[in-house]
Amino acid sequence: MAEDKKTRTPDQIARRKAARQLAFANWVQAWRAENPKATKADRKEAWNKVRREQTRMGLKSLKALEKKGYGLTMPAQA
């Protein structure tokens, strides 16, 4: 059964990671505004609850940007 699982290409992995970072950056701003006294542990717990949903939104946002001609690139490692 493990053989049926699709393997992702390095580009797909990088795209998903970028979408997750985009989603987290957007989500954490709103979350901090709603929970100014929350701890790091509280934030991690809250993020884990919404991570899949927010990642999907990040992928949709990334796709919309790409349709408009924008793209994200990783800077060269120093």
DASUL-V373383 format. One line per field, one symbol per residue. ss: DSSP state (a for helix, b for strand, c for the rest). phi: phi as a letter, one per 20 degrees, with the letter a starting at -180 (. if undefined). burial: # if it has 9 or more other ideal C-beta (glycine too) atoms within 8 Angstrom, else .. A space follows every 50 residues. Layout:
ss->???
phi->???
burial->???
This chain:
ss->caaacccccaaaaaaaaaaaaaaaaaaaaaaaaacccccaaaaaaaaaaa aaaaaaaaaaaaaaaaaccccccccccc
phi->.fffffeefgfffffffffffffffffffffffecfdfeffffffffffd gffffffffffffffffeoebdceffff
burial->............####.#######.###..##..#..#...##..##..# #..##.###.##..##............
